[in-house]
Amino acid sequence: MALIVFVLGSTAVLLGKSEYAPHVHRIVGFCGLLAASTAMFVSVRRWAKWFVGMLGYLILKTAGGVFLGSTPSGLPNNRVVFLEWLVVLVLAVVMCVRYVTHAPRPLEAAGLVGLVVASSFFVISESTLPVIAGVASLGLIQLAHIKRDPRTRTT
């Protein structure tokens, strides 16, 4: 939990929501994000299953917002935006569900870390483009492993 807060905080500092954010703050945010990414890469076997569970929870919350027309906190929402988020989160779960049963390889671990970092940019900037890029990169990594693995080739 502390690592998630650290990643979100580093992303917020890196993006610098104000126009006059000093460059030193952005450098500190980048260094914090790099340190958190390294820690996540080393410990990916421990948190990969939990990440899939968190994505599932977010899908349930987003689906509730789409169908009920408001968030659990009672704030009205734009259903099109929530539907877009729902599609992106479902794609992320589809790409990550295989890590519930087996540990990711090193390149897949880097893709998972990239997806988590992209998710933090998604939360801070409220844009789905970072998560789409993270899901696409993880998908390309998985596709490359399928092409290289002789056990999955059909002749």
GUMIVEX-803310 format. One line per field, with one value per residue (C-alpha): chain; residue number from 0; y, z, x. Coordinates in Angstrom, 3 decimals, padded with zeros to 6 digits. Each point is the difference from the previous one (the first is absolute). Layout:
unit: [A,...] .
pos: [NUM,...] .
north: [Y,...] .
up: [Z,...] .
east: [X,...] .
This chain:
unit: [A,A,A,A,A,A,A,A,A,A,A,A,A,A,A,A,A,A,A,A,A,A,A,A,A,A,A,A,A,A,A,A,A,A,A,A,A,A,A,A,A,A,A,A,A,A,A,A,A,A,A,A,A,A,A,A,A,A,A,A,A,A,A,A,A,A,A,A,A,A,A,A,A,A,A,A,A,A,A,A,A,A,A,A,A,A,A,A,A,A,A,A,A,A,A,A,A,A,A,A,A,A,A,A,A,A,A,A,A,A,A,A,A,A,A,A,A,A,A,A,A,A,A,A,A,A,A,A,A,A,A,A,A,A,A,A,A,A,A,A,A,A,A,A,A,A,A,A,A,A,A,A,A,A,A] .
pos: [0,1,2,3,4,5,6,7,8,9,10,11,12,13,14,15,16,17,18,19,20,21,22,23,24,25,26,27,28,29,30,31,32,33,34,35,36,37,38,39,40,41,42,43,44,45,46,47,48,49,50,51,52,53,54,55,56,57,58,59,60,61,62,63,64,65,66,67,68,69,70,71,72,73,74,75,76,77,78,79,80,81,82,83,84,85,86,87,88,89,90,91,92,93,94,95,96,97,98,99,100,101,102,103,104,105,106,107,108,109,110,111,112,113,114,115,116,117,118,119,120,121,122,123,124,125,126,127,128,129,130,131,132,133,134,135,136,137,138,139,140,141,142,143,144,145,146,147,148,149,150,151,152,153,154] .
north: [000.000,002.377,-000.717,000.873,003.319,000.630,-000.731,002.262,002.768,-000.233,000.106,003.064,001.781,-001.007,001.309,003.220,001.045,003.693,001.929,001.221,-003.306,000.228,-002.374,-001.274,-001.364,-001.800,-001.517,-001.182,-001.473,-001.810,-001.400,-001.149,-001.680,-001.685,-001.279,-001.279,-001.696,-001.754,-001.194,-001.241,-001.817,-001.834,-001.006,-000.615,-003.592,001.255,002.633,-001.198,-001.975,002.932,002.334,-002.221,000.063,003.783,000.304,-002.270,002.203,003.111,-001.709,-000.661,003.609,001.397,-002.317,001.135,003.609,-000.716,-001.804,002.068,003.369,001.108,-000.957,-001.704,003.389,001.359,002.254,000.023,-001.241,000.031,-003.517,000.149,000.723,-002.791,-002.376,000.885,-000.691,-003.297,-001.182,000.938,-001.744,-003.164,-000.040,000.367,-002.931,-002.150,000.683,-000.607,-002.982,-002.500,001.244,-001.358,-003.539,000.475,002.389,002.459,-000.252,002.957,001.772,-000.599,001.363,003.169,000.208,-000.398,002.734,002.179,-000.668,000.965,003.221,000.685,-000.592,002.650,002.461,-001.040,000.846,003.309,001.347,-001.599,-001.086,-003.563,000.340,-001.047,-003.205,-000.769,000.370,-002.193,-002.709,000.136,-000.348,-002.923,-001.611,000.386,-001.516,-002.969,-000.410,-000.012,-002.723,-002.084,000.310,-000.935,-002.886,-003.270,-001.653,002.381,-000.295,-001.986,-001.762] .
up: [000.000,000.845,-003.357,-001.818,001.822,-000.771,-003.712,-000.168,001.894,-002.219,-003.103,001.284,000.751,-003.399,-001.880,002.019,-000.201,000.237,-002.842,002.244,001.452,000.455,-001.995,003.235,001.042,-003.315,000.357,003.516,-001.312,-002.779,002.445,002.320,-002.877,-001.087,003.535,000.349,-003.411,001.017,003.250,-001.871,-002.593,002.729,001.866,-002.940,001.048,003.254,-001.353,-003.483,001.326,002.139,-002.989,-001.918,003.009,000.215,-003.696,000.541,002.865,-002.168,-002.746,002.454,001.237,-003.530,-001.206,002.932,-000.985,-003.603,000.852,002.999,-001.461,003.095,001.926,003.421,001.573,-001.627,-002.573,-003.438,-002.836,-003.731,-001.099,-003.187,001.962,002.460,-002.874,-001.540,003.321,000.277,-003.421,000.801,003.389,-001.536,-002.555,002.823,001.901,-003.146,-000.439,003.685,000.901,-000.994,002.847,002.575,-000.763,-000.909,000.739,-002.744,-001.860,000.326,-003.147,000.983,003.460,-001.639,-001.980,003.187,001.725,-003.055,000.251,003.687,-000.733,-002.906,002.378,002.332,-002.911,-000.794,003.536,000.212,-003.498,-000.427,-003.518,-001.267,-002.458,002.490,000.909,-003.655,-000.655,003.011,-001.079,-003.575,001.122,002.284,-002.862,-002.363,002.606,000.459,-003.757,-000.359,002.659,-001.764,-003.312,001.574,002.174,-001.980,002.189,-001.272,-003.701,-002.212,-003.037] .
east: [000.000,002.827,001.622,-003.229,-000.216,003.683,-000.519,-003.065,001.799,003.077,-002.192,-001.848,003.280,001.429,-003.031,-000.024,-003.642,000.841,001.628,002.780,001.161,003.775,002.150,001.535,-003.395,-000.372,003.471,-000.858,-003.246,001.860,002.557,-002.775,-001.813,003.226,000.663,-003.558,000.208,003.198,-001.555,-003.080,002.135,001.915,-003.175,-002.360,-000.752,-001.463,-002.383,-001.037,-002.999,-001.105,000.182,-002.429,-002.324,000.211,-000.813,-003.011,-001.162,000.363,-002.013,-002.829,000.038,000.119,-002.771,-002.117,000.643,-000.982,-003.222,-001.100,000.951,001.908,003.081,-000.210,000.732,-003.163,001.682,-001.624,002.192,000.284,-000.984,002.057,003.199,-000.744,-000.764,003.365,001.720,-001.882,001.211,003.608,-000.120,-001.487,002.832,002.525,-001.524,-000.013,003.724,000.836,-002.184,002.684,002.221,-002.428,001.159,003.661,002.828,000.897,003.297,002.387,-001.193,-003.635,000.820,001.302,-003.257,-002.033,001.985,-000.587,-003.726,-000.029,001.894,-002.376,-002.909,001.383,000.135,-003.601,-001.099,001.844,-000.709,-003.457,000.901,-000.292,002.887,002.727,-001.836,-000.689,003.739,000.822,-002.444,001.305,003.625,-000.864,-001.921,002.951,002.318,-002.331,-000.318,003.784,000.267,-002.626,001.845,003.356,-001.242,000.244,-002.663,-002.696,000.775,-002.321,001.407] .
